[in-house]
């Protein structure tokens, strides 16, 4: 796991086995004053999530060790209030599995690869992300 922009801003975990995607997300998030940590496998992500609290997680739909939806299920067991955004070049937003995952609250949002910077920023400003921050602030009190 790598971490960048260590200040008092909200911490976001990026989980993707593609280094270029990690770099792109990290750049966008750091530019918008968010701290980031990177995990390149589901295993590393779960270890990281057990050690530190995060406000939001970006997860790839296809990881080398488990798929993104299964990772989302495991993340929910660790932190039921965390916002999870699935990023995928495999699925599309109107895919039945994606819609079911959103409807069930398993994931909070979905972004297709390749993505635009504006799509990431829009997710950061979305209501579900703000709700997650409220839960985090209450948990830290």
N, C-alpha and C positions, 0 to 999 in steps of 0.2 A: 504494500500500500504506500502511495506517496501522498503528501499533503502540501498544499500551497496556500499562500495568502493568509498566514496565521495572524488574524486580528480578532476582534470581538464580533465579527459578523456571523451570520448563520452558516452552519456547516452543512455541506451537501456532498453526498457520496455519489461518485460516478462509477458504474459497473459495466465494463465493456472490454472484450478481448481485442478490439481493434484500437491500436495505439493512436491512430490519427483521429478517431472519434473522441477518445479520451482527451486528447490535446485540444480539439476544437471546443468541446464542452467546457473544459477547464478554462480556456481563454475567455470564452463568453461569460462564464460565471464570475471569474476573477475581475474582469472588466466591469462587472455590475456589483462589485464589492461583496462577493460571497467567498467564503473559504471553501476549499474543495479537498476531497480525498479521493484517491483512485484505487479501485480493485479490478484486476483483470480476470477474475474468476468468481463464481458464486461462492466457492469455499472461502476465498479471501474476504469477500464482502460480508459474509455471515460472521466470520471472526472479528472483523472490524466493527460491525454493528453491535456485537456483544460487549465490546470494550468502550465504545463511545456513542453518545447520542447524536443523531443527525436530524435535521429538519426535513430533508427531502432526499430521495434517492432516484437517480436516473439509471434504469437498468436496460440492458440489451435483451431482446427477445430470444436470441440464440447465443448461448454461452457454451464453452467447451465441456463443462462438467454437468450442468443441468439447464433446462430451458428457463426463460425469464418469468413465465407464469408460476412455475414451481418455486423459483426464487422469491417471487412476490408473496406467495403463501408462507414461506419460511420467515420472511421479514416480518409479516403480520404477527407471527407468533412471538417475535422478539419485541416489536413495538407496534401495537395495533393502530396508533394515531399518526404514524409517519406518512407523509405523502410520497407516493411512488409513481414515477412517470416512466412508462415503457417507451423505448426508442427502438425502432425496427426498420430494417430494409426488407424483411421477410413478410410481415403482416402489414395490413393497411387499416386505417381507422374504422372503416365500415365492415371489417372482418367480424364474423359472428363471435369468435373467441375473444376478440378485443372488446366488443360491445358487452359481452357477458361479464368480462372481468371488470369493466367500468361500472356496470349496473350492480354488481355484487360488492363494489367497494374494494375489490382486490387491488386495482390500480386506480390512480386518481386522474390520469391523463395519458394520452398517447401522442407520439410524434413520429412521423415517417422519416426514414433516411432516404436521401440526404435531406437535412433540415436547414432552415434559414435561421440566422441569428435572431430575427424577430419572433420566430416560433418559440425559441427557448425563453426569451425575455417575457413573452406573453404568459407562459406557464409560471414564471416566477412571480408575476403580478396577479395570478388567478386567485379566486376566492378560496379554493380548497387548500392552497398553500398557506394562506393567511390563517385558516382554521387550524392547520397543523401547528403553526407558531403559537397559537393560543394554548393548545394542549401542552406544548413544550414549556411555555412560560409557567403554566400551572404546575407541571411536574417538577420544575426546578425550584418552585417556591417552598 
